[in-house]
Amino acid sequence: MFKFKVVTPEGVKYEEDVQYVEFKTKEGSMGTLTQRLPIVTSLRIAPVSIKKVDNSVQSFAIHGGILEMTGDEMTIVTTAAEKSEDIDIEAARNAMESAQEEIKETEDKFKKIKLQTRIEKNLLRVNMSKRK
């Protein structure tokens, strides 16, 4: 077991002792057990799955960020982390459709990148909400 924590600008979103965490970095998917060698990595906009001590699984929609593992403690620092049961699927679909329409109409490259990120985050929300 190791201590796992998710921190957002709103504070600590989740903190618990866990058995295993699976996440997606910029380089690919990884899973971590206790006593792993230290790691610091960038996270993609993707789900993070946590296997708790009681063998149940908790998933979060993580909106990118940084992960640090010291061997007996893992911390994710991100702008947003949402449990699948907390996601408003209709709002996510509407936001994604709105961004898809806006991206077709803009020529501004910076705005297109921001809209693509918004689409990616809301697609994650829609996909996570199906796990309820």
Contacts in CASP RR format, 6 or more apart in sequence:
PFRMAT RR
TARGET T0000
AUTHOR 0000-0000-0000
METHOD contacts of the structure
MODEL  1
MFKFKVVTPEGVKYEEDVQYVEFKTKEGSMGTLTQRLPIVTSLRIAPVSI
KKVDNSVQSFAIHGGILEMTGDEMTIVTTAAEKSEDIDIEAARNAMESAQ
EEIKETEDKFKKIKLQTRIEKNLLRVNMSKRK
1 17 0 8 1.000
1 18 0 8 1.000
1 19 0 8 1.000
1 34 0 8 1.000
1 53 0 8 1.000
2 17 0 8 1.000
2 18 0 8 1.000
2 33 0 8 1.000
2 34 0 8 1.000
2 35 0 8 1.000
2 71 0 8 1.000
2 72 0 8 1.000
2 73 0 8 1.000
2 74 0 8 1.000
3 15 0 8 1.000
3 16 0 8 1.000
3 17 0 8 1.000
3 18 0 8 1.000
3 72 0 8 1.000
3 73 0 8 1.000
3 74 0 8 1.000
4 14 0 8 1.000
4 15 0 8 1.000
4 16 0 8 1.000
4 17 0 8 1.000
4 18 0 8 1.000
4 21 0 8 1.000
4 50 0 8 1.000
4 73 0 8 1.000
4 74 0 8 1.000
4 75 0 8 1.000
5 12 0 8 1.000
5 14 0 8 1.000
5 15 0 8 1.000
5 73 0 8 1.000
5 74 0 8 1.000
5 75 0 8 1.000
5 76 0 8 1.000
6 12 0 8 1.000
6 13 0 8 1.000
6 14 0 8 1.000
6 15 0 8 1.000
6 48 0 8 1.000
6 60 0 8 1.000
6 62 0 8 1.000
6 75 0 8 1.000
6 76 0 8 1.000
6 78 0 8 1.000
6 81 0 8 1.000
7 13 0 8 1.000
7 75 0 8 1.000
7 76 0 8 1.000
7 77 0 8 1.000
7 78 0 8 1.000
8 77 0 8 1.000
8 78 0 8 1.000
8 79 0 8 1.000
8 80 0 8 1.000
8 81 0 8 1.000
9 79 0 8 1.000
13 60 0 8 1.000
13 81 0 8 1.000
14 58 0 8 1.000
14 60 0 8 1.000
14 81 0 8 1.000
16 50 0 8 1.000
16 52 0 8 1.000
16 53 0 8 1.000
17 53 0 8 1.000
18 50 0 8 1.000
18 51 0 8 1.000
18 52 0 8 1.000
18 53 0 8 1.000
19 33 0 8 1.000
19 34 0 8 1.000
19 51 0 8 1.000
19 52 0 8 1.000
19 53 0 8 1.000
19 55 0 8 1.000
20 31 0 8 1.000
20 32 0 8 1.000
20 33 0 8 1.000
20 50 0 8 1.000
20 51 0 8 1.000
21 31 0 8 1.000
21 32 0 8 1.000
21 48 0 8 1.000
21 49 0 8 1.000
21 50 0 8 1.000
21 51 0 8 1.000
21 74 0 8 1.000
22 29 0 8 1.000
22 30 0 8 1.000
22 31 0 8 1.000
22 32 0 8 1.000
22 48 0 8 1.000
22 49 0 8 1.000
22 50 0 8 1.000
23 29 0 8 1.000
23 30 0 8 1.000
23 31 0 8 1.000
23 32 0 8 1.000
23 43 0 8 1.000
23 46 0 8 1.000
23 48 0 8 1.000
23 49 0 8 1.000
23 62 0 8 1.000
23 67 0 8 1.000
23 76 0 8 1.000
24 30 0 8 1.000
24 43 0 8 1.000
24 44 0 8 1.000
24 46 0 8 1.000
24 47 0 8 1.000
25 41 0 8 1.000
25 42 0 8 1.000
25 43 0 8 1.000
25 44 0 8 1.000
25 67 0 8 1.000
26 41 0 8 1.000
26 42 0 8 1.000
26 43 0 8 1.000
26 44 0 8 1.000
27 41 0 8 1.000
28 44 0 8 1.000
30 41 0 8 1.000
32 39 0 8 1.000
32 69 0 8 1.000
32 74 0 8 1.000
34 71 0 8 1.000
34 72 0 8 1.000
35 71 0 8 1.000
35 72 0 8 1.000
36 69 0 8 1.000
36 71 0 8 1.000
37 71 0 8 1.000
38 68 0 8 1.000
38 69 0 8 1.000
38 70 0 8 1.000
38 71 0 8 1.000
39 67 0 8 1.000
39 68 0 8 1.000
39 69 0 8 1.000
40 66 0 8 1.000
40 67 0 8 1.000
40 68 0 8 1.000
40 69 0 8 1.000
41 66 0 8 1.000
41 67 0 8 1.000
42 64 0 8 1.000
42 65 0 8 1.000
42 66 0 8 1.000
42 67 0 8 1.000
43 62 0 8 1.000
43 64 0 8 1.000
43 65 0 8 1.000
43 66 0 8 1.000
43 67 0 8 1.000
43 76 0 8 1.000
43 78 0 8 1.000
44 64 0 8 1.000
45 62 0 8 1.000
45 63 0 8 1.000
45 64 0 8 1.000
45 117 0 8 1.000
45 120 0 8 1.000
45 121 0 8 1.000
45 124 0 8 1.000
46 62 0 8 1.000
46 64 0 8 1.000
46 124 0 8 1.000
47 59 0 8 1.000
47 60 0 8 1.000
47 61 0 8 1.000
47 62 0 8 1.000
47 124 0 8 1.000
47 127 0 8 1.000
47 128 0 8 1.000
47 131 0 8 1.000
48 59 0 8 1.000
48 60 0 8 1.000
48 62 0 8 1.000
48 76 0 8 1.000
48 81 0 8 1.000
49 57 0 8 1.000
49 58 0 8 1.000
49 59 0 8 1.000
50 57 0 8 1.000
50 58 0 8 1.000
50 59 0 8 1.000
50 60 0 8 1.000
51 57 0 8 1.000
52 58 0 8 1.000
58 83 0 8 1.000
59 83 0 8 1.000
59 84 0 8 1.000
59 128 0 8 1.000
59 131 0 8 1.000
60 81 0 8 1.000
60 82 0 8 1.000
60 83 0 8 1.000
60 84 0 8 1.000
61 80 0 8 1.000
61 81 0 8 1.000
61 82 0 8 1.000
61 83 0 8 1.000
61 84 0 8 1.000
61 87 0 8 1.000
61 121 0 8 1.000
61 124 0 8 1.000
61 125 0 8 1.000
61 128 0 8 1.000
62 76 0 8 1.000
62 78 0 8 1.000
62 80 0 8 1.000
62 81 0 8 1.000
63 78 0 8 1.000
63 79 0 8 1.000
63 80 0 8 1.000
63 81 0 8 1.000
63 121 0 8 1.000
63 124 0 8 1.000
64 78 0 8 1.000
64 79 0 8 1.000
65 76 0 8 1.000
65 77 0 8 1.000
65 78 0 8 1.000
65 79 0 8 1.000
66 76 0 8 1.000
66 77 0 8 1.000
66 78 0 8 1.000
67 74 0 8 1.000
67 75 0 8 1.000
67 76 0 8 1.000
68 74 0 8 1.000
68 75 0 8 1.000
68 77 0 8 1.000
80 121 0 8 1.000
82 125 0 8 1.000
82 128 0 8 1.000
84 128 0 8 1.000
84 129 0 8 1.000
84 131 0 8 1.000
84 132 0 8 1.000
85 132 0 8 1.000
87 125 0 8 1.000
87 128 0 8 1.000
87 129 0 8 1.000
89 125 0 8 1.000
89 126 0 8 1.000
89 129 0 8 1.000
92 122 0 8 1.000
92 125 0 8 1.000
92 126 0 8 1.000
92 129 0 8 1.000
93 122 0 8 1.000
93 126 0 8 1.000
95 118 0 8 1.000
95 122 0 8 1.000
96 118 0 8 1.000
96 119 0 8 1.000
96 122 0 8 1.000
96 123 0 8 1.000
96 126 0 8 1.000
99 115 0 8 1.000
99 116 0 8 1.000
99 118 0 8 1.000
99 119 0 8 1.000
99 122 0 8 1.000
100 119 0 8 1.000
102 111 0 8 1.000
102 115 0 8 1.000
103 112 0 8 1.000
103 115 0 8 1.000
103 116 0 8 1.000
103 119 0 8 1.000
106 112 0 8 1.000
106 115 0 8 1.000
END
